[in-house]
Amino acid sequence: MLSSLRSSVLTLGLAVFALPANAFDTTARAAYVVDQTTGTVLLSKEADQPLPPASMSKLMTLYVAFEALRDGRLTLDETLPVSENAMSYGGSTMFLNTQDRVRVEDLLRGIIVLSGNDACVVIAEALSPDGTEAGFARYMTQRAKQMGMDNSNFANSNGWPAAGHMMSVHDLAVLANHLISDFPEYYPLFAEEEFEFDGRAPSNKRNRNPLLKLGIGADGLKTGHTQEAGYGLVGSAKQGDRRVIFVLSGLDSTGTRAEEAEAVVNWSFRNFIERTVANADTPIAEAKIWMGAQKTVGLVPQEDLSLLFPVLGDKNIEAEVVYDGPVNAPIEKGQKLAELVIKPEGLPEIRRPLVASESVPAGGFVVRMMTVGGIVLTDVIGNPLDAL
């Protein structure tokens, strides 16, 4: 096979807004903001740095619990026992004791609204491969890796400070996206502002998410705080057809967390506009073919490609199409052949796959002979690739 890295630079024939964005100036130690609707990353600060996630890691316990409900391994009305280990945790709790048997639905609300450390352990021990919280933490770590969260490691079920218990803000955003997309039937629980369990915790009955009552479309997901981690929030808000997911970590107070979270939501919706960059039925470039029935094949996105761009300015953007080529025939329609790389000023680089716009069979005898002849005569006629 004759192969070389070929890249093509093109200017998209669509006027989109592409001046530098006014980057959000956050005091958070780490931050990540993504527009879920288009997949556009709007802000990335120390996004892949593993950090103590505090109670934000409870989202992974919830995800595993939702999977168990979906698979029939748990039911909402099922009651679970409370162990001494569950009772041993301080901080935010449901004030459970070993005489209790608690409904799964109450435990889920206790985790989401009350941030109950004890509730997490009850769920963990029920679902653990070996019946222990430590075994559940190992399972969570393995499951996270399967979901592409490579900078996550769990030592417990609730985010209690422990050596090696880490998540990146990018991983938390990935997890939030899965919770919203995979379990729409349970996601409304994250917007509940209050939950009273058996009258036991009158001082701990309100959701700590500061955005839920502001009327800005916020409907989740989880706050977190320890001395080591600082104050954090995994949040999401929807306005119109757009949904934004954001993670802030390492802030210095509840007030700062509330102010920056609200500012992030407003900035995300007000300073960016959605534009269609490429259509799935219109080739934006061509890839050369090796020994095919035709010399080139069109490259198209897998689906109509819309991205967000800063609202200021009005000029074309440049995009680079990168592929290893020429591409060996035969080629199937929809086969991934290349990547479209877009670098909007002020935003992280955007990469999207490009696929073949049509099928191309292998060339016949004459094509193969002409290609071989081109290789033999390289010294005479130059690079045979130029003749393809």
GUBAZA-186187 format. One record per residue (C-alpha): residue in three letters; z, y negated, x. Coordinates in steps of 0.05 Angstrom, whole numbers. Last residue first. Layout:
R,aa,c3,c2,c1
R,ALA,Z,Y,X
...
***
This chain:
R,aa,c3,c2,c1
R,LEU,-188,-195,-86
R,ALA,-229,-229,-32
R,ASP,-172,-271,-5
R,LEU,-131,-208,2
R,PRO,-184,-182,50
R,ASN,-160,-234,102
R,GLY,-218,-255,145
R,ILE,-292,-235,140
R,VAL,-304,-204,208
R,ASP,-236,-183,231
R,THR,-219,-157,162
R,LEU,-282,-114,157
R,VAL,-245,-48,150
R,ILE,-198,-77,98
R,GLY,-255,-104,56
R,GLY,-290,-37,59
R,VAL,-227,-4,31
R,THR,-227,-54,-26
R,MET,-301,-44,-40
R,MET,-292,31,-40
R,ARG,-234,28,-88
R,VAL,-272,-18,-135
R,VAL,-333,27,-134
R,PHE,-293,90,-148
R,GLY,-258,62,-210
R,GLY,-205,9,-216
R,ALA,-135,25,-242
R,PRO,-121,2,-312
R,VAL,-97,-68,-330
R,SER,-51,-78,-390
R,GLU,-41,-149,-416
R,SER,3,-210,-408
R,ALA,41,-180,-350
R,VAL,113,-202,-346
R,LEU,152,-263,-320
R,PRO,227,-261,-310
R,ARG,270,-324,-313
R,ARG,306,-361,-258
R,ILE,341,-428,-265
R,GLU,370,-466,-206
R,PRO,434,-504,-220
R,LEU,428,-573,-252
R,GLY,424,-644,-222
R,GLU,350,-642,-210
R,PRO,318,-585,-248
R,LYS,300,-527,-203
R,ILE,257,-477,-240
R,VAL,240,-409,-212
R,LEU,194,-365,-254
R,GLU,200,-294,-231
R,ALA,146,-241,-223
R,LEU,117,-174,-244
R,LYS,158,-147,-302
R,GLN,114,-100,-343
R,GLY,100,-129,-413
R,LYS,29,-101,-415
R,GLU,26,-42,-368
R,ILE,-5,-47,-299
R,PRO,-47,6,-264
R,ALA,-55,-22,-212
R,ASN,-12,-44,-153
R,VAL,8,-117,-152
R,PRO,-19,-161,-96
R,GLY,34,-179,-87
R,ASP,108,-190,-86
R,TYR,122,-245,-136
R,VAL,146,-317,-140
R,VAL,125,-369,-191
R,GLU,152,-438,-173
R,ALA,166,-492,-223
R,GLU,157,-567,-217
R,ILE,182,-613,-272
R,ASN,141,-666,-308
R,LYS,170,-735,-320
R,ASP,210,-772,-372
R,GLY,279,-799,-356
R,LEU,347,-790,-387
R,VAL,361,-733,-436
R,PRO,381,-684,-382
R,PHE,346,-617,-391
R,LEU,360,-555,-432
R,LEU,315,-495,-432
R,SER,268,-460,-480
R,LEU,226,-400,-460
R,ASP,186,-365,-514
R,GLU,196,-292,-500
R,GLN,183,-244,-442
R,PRO,153,-302,-403
R,VAL,79,-297,-387
R,LEU,39,-278,-325
R,GLY,-36,-267,-331
R,VAL,-69,-211,-293
R,THR,-117,-215,-234
R,LYS,-175,-179,-200
R,GLN,-197,-133,-256
R,ALA,-204,-58,-261
R,GLY,-148,-54,-210
R,MET,-146,-36,-136
R,TRP,-91,-86,-118
R,ILE,-81,-141,-170
R,LYS,-70,-215,-159
R,ALA,-18,-248,-204
R,GLU,-37,-305,-250
R,ALA,2,-365,-275
R,ILE,29,-398,-339
R,PRO,-1,-346,-386
R,THR,6,-366,-460
R,ASP,32,-316,-512
R,ALA,105,-319,-492
R,ASN,106,-395,-493
R,ALA,132,-437,-436
R,VAL,179,-496,-425
R,THR,203,-508,-496
R,ARG,252,-565,-493
R,GLU,325,-571,-512
R,ILE,361,-637,-499
R,PHE,421,-651,-456
R,ASN,471,-708,-452
R,ARG,503,-707,-520
R,PHE,518,-633,-531
R,SER,545,-615,-463
R,TRP,581,-682,-451
R,ASN,618,-677,-518
R,VAL,640,-606,-504
R,VAL,661,-622,-432
R,ALA,699,-683,-455
R,GLU,739,-643,-505
R,ALA,757,-592,-451
R,GLU,774,-647,-402
R,GLU,822,-682,-449
R,ALA,857,-619,-473
R,ARG,865,-590,-404
R,THR,890,-656,-377
R,GLY,943,-659,-431
R,THR,964,-587,-420
R,SER,975,-603,-347
R,ASP,949,-596,-276
R,LEU,882,-562,-285
R,GLY,867,-498,-246
R,SER,813,-467,-289
R,LEU,760,-492,-338
R,VAL,712,-445,-373
R,PHE,655,-465,-419
R,ILE,611,-433,-472
R,VAL,563,-478,-510
R,ARG,529,-460,-576
R,ARG,467,-495,-603
R,ASP,436,-487,-672
R,GLY,475,-544,-702
R,GLN,538,-556,-662
R,LYS,575,-495,-637
R,ALA,636,-495,-591
R,SER,664,-446,-541
R,GLY,725,-447,-497
R,VAL,758,-408,-440
R,LEU,815,-453,-421
R,GLY,858,-463,-360
R,TYR,924,-494,-337
R,GLY,950,-478,-268
R,ALA,937,-410,-238
R,GLU,998,-404,-193
R,GLN,1047,-437,-241
R,THR,1019,-397,-298
R,HIS,976,-420,-356
R,GLY,920,-394,-399
R,THR,881,-415,-461
R,LYS,835,-371,-501
R,LEU,773,-373,-546
R,GLY,751,-404,-591
R,ASP,720,-441,-650
R,ALA,703,-511,-626
R,GLY,651,-545,-670
R,ILE,673,-616,-655
R,GLY,719,-625,-715
R,LEU,781,-637,-672
R,LYS,827,-585,-701
R,LEU,806,-526,-657
R,LEU,802,-565,-593
R,PRO,873,-559,-566
R,ASN,872,-483,-562
R,ARG,947,-466,-561
R,ASN,944,-428,-627
R,ARG,1007,-439,-667
R,LYS,1063,-390,-683
R,ASN,1108,-392,-623
R,SER,1169,-434,-642
R,PRO,1178,-397,-708
R,ALA,1175,-330,-671
R,ARG,1205,-275,-713
R,GLY,1183,-294,-783
R,ASP,1149,-226,-791
R,PHE,1090,-249,-750
R,GLU,1068,-319,-766
R,PHE,997,-336,-744
R,GLU,968,-405,-738
R,GLU,904,-440,-716
R,GLU,855,-383,-729
R,ALA,790,-399,-693
R,PHE,793,-338,-647
R,LEU,799,-291,-706
R,PRO,729,-314,-727
R,TYR,702,-271,-669
R,TYR,720,-205,-701
R,GLU,657,-192,-743
R,PRO,613,-226,-691
R,PHE,632,-172,-641
R,ASP,577,-163,-589
R,SER,551,-234,-585
R,ILE,616,-275,-586
R,LEU,657,-226,-546
R,HIS,599,-214,-498
R,ASN,589,-289,-486
R,ALA,664,-297,-473
R,LEU,661,-241,-422
R,VAL,603,-274,-385
R,ALA,641,-340,-386
R,LEU,703,-306,-358
R,ASP,660,-275,-303
R,HIS,634,-344,-284
R,VAL,705,-371,-284
R,SER,722,-318,-232
R,MET,775,-266,-247
R,MET,836,-242,-208
R,HIS,897,-197,-212
R,GLY,902,-175,-139
R,ALA,977,-187,-133
R,ALA,1009,-199,-200
R,PRO,1023,-259,-244
R,TRP,1023,-237,-317
R,GLY,950,-238,-340
R,ASN,960,-195,-402
R,SER,936,-123,-390
R,ASN,958,-112,-319
R,ALA,931,-107,-248
R,PHE,860,-128,-264
R,ASN,802,-143,-218
R,SER,744,-189,-234
R,ASN,692,-217,-186
R,ASP,637,-168,-203
R,MET,634,-182,-277
R,GLY,567,-149,-290
R,MET,587,-111,-353
R,GLN,595,-45,-316
R,LYS,641,-81,-267
R,ALA,684,-105,-325
R,ARG,690,-34,-351
R,GLN,716,-10,-284
R,THR,767,-66,-280
R,MET,789,-55,-351
R,TYR,798,20,-337
R,ARG,841,4,-277
R,ALA,883,-43,-321
R,PHE,889,12,-374
R,GLY,916,60,-321
R,ALA,967,7,-300
R,GLU,988,-2,-373
R,THR,1002,72,-378
R,GLY,979,125,-426
R,ASP,934,160,-376
R,PRO,865,139,-402
R,SER,897,76,-431
R,LEU,880,60,-503
R,ALA,949,62,-535
R,GLU,983,37,-472
R,ALA,937,-23,-469
R,ILE,944,-42,-543
R,VAL,1021,-42,-538
R,VAL,1016,-78,-471
R,CYS,974,-134,-500
R,ALA,1023,-144,-557
R,ASP,1080,-153,-507
R,ASN,1043,-210,-471
R,GLY,1031,-245,-538
R,SER,983,-302,-532
R,LEU,1006,-326,-600
R,VAL,937,-337,-632
R,ILE,893,-287,-596
R,ILE,944,-235,-574
R,GLY,987,-236,-636
R,ARG,924,-237,-679
R,LEU,902,-173,-644
R,LEU,972,-143,-651
R,ASP,973,-159,-725
R,GLU,906,-124,-735
R,VAL,931,-64,-697
R,ARG,991,-57,-743
R,VAL,1058,-55,-708
R,ARG,1109,1,-704
R,ASP,1174,-31,-685
R,GLN,1241,0,-663
R,THR,1223,-10,-590
R,ASN,1223,-85,-598
R,LEU,1171,-140,-608
R,PHE,1186,-213,-598
R,MET,1112,-232,-610
R,THR,1110,-257,-538
R,SER,1092,-317,-494
R,GLY,1132,-314,-430
R,GLY,1174,-252,-420
R,TYR,1152,-180,-411
R,SER,1201,-123,-414
R,MET,1189,-106,-487
R,ALA,1120,-78,-471
R,ASN,1150,-35,-416
R,GLU,1205,-10,-462
R,SER,1149,14,-508
R,VAL,1126,-10,-575
R,PRO,1094,40,-622
R,LEU,1026,30,-655
R,THR,1007,24,-729
R,GLU,936,36,-754
R,ASP,911,-13,-806
R,LEU,858,-45,-761
R,THR,832,23,-738
R,LEU,828,50,-668
R,ARG,784,103,-634
R,GLY,731,90,-687
R,ASP,677,68,-638
R,ARG,676,-4,-664
R,LEU,752,-8,-664
R,ALA,754,19,-593
R,GLU,702,-31,-571
R,PHE,743,-87,-603
R,ALA,804,-63,-564
R,VAL,765,-64,-498
R,TYR,742,-135,-513
R,LEU,813,-156,-531
R,THR,841,-130,-466
R,MET,785,-168,-430
R,LEU,802,-232,-468
R,LYS,874,-224,-445
R,SER,847,-247,-377
R,MET,852,-319,-402
R,SER,928,-308,-402
R,ALA,933,-323,-327
R,PRO,864,-323,-293
R,PRO,887,-320,-220
R,LEU,824,-338,-182
R,PRO,763,-300,-156
R,GLN,711,-352,-133
R,ASP,645,-342,-169
R,ALA,643,-408,-206
R,GLU,669,-452,-150
R,LYS,639,-508,-193
R,SER,580,-493,-238
R,LEU,557,-540,-293
R,LEU,499,-540,-342
R,VAL,477,-467,-336
R,THR,418,-458,-384
R,GLY,421,-392,-422
R,THR,381,-423,-479
R,THR,428,-412,-538
R,GLN,489,-397,-496
R,ASP,489,-465,-462
R,VAL,531,-452,-401
R,VAL,590,-489,-370
R,TYR,629,-463,-310
R,ALA,690,-495,-277
R,ALA,736,-483,-218
R,ARG,794,-524,-190
R,ALA,789,-569,-251
R,THR,786,-643,-236
R,THR,719,-647,-271
R,ASP,664,-697,-258
R,PHE,610,-675,-306
R,ALA,544,-684,-272
R,ASN,502,-742,-296
R,ALA,438,-703,-298
R,PRO,383,-719,-248
R,LEU,316,-737,-279
R,ALA,279,-680,-312
R,PHE,263,-694,-385
R,VAL,203,-653,-403
R,ALA,129,-669,-406
R,LEU,95,-602,-411
R,GLY,38,-579,-366
R,LEU,85,-543,-320
R,THR,72,-562,-248
R,LEU,55,-502,-206
R,VAL,77,-470,-141
R,SER,52,-400,-127
R,SER,87,-349,-84
R,ARG,59,-288,-50
R,LEU,102,-241,-9
R,SER,56,-189,22
R,SER,35,-119,4
R,LEU,-18,-69,26
R,MET,0,0,0
***
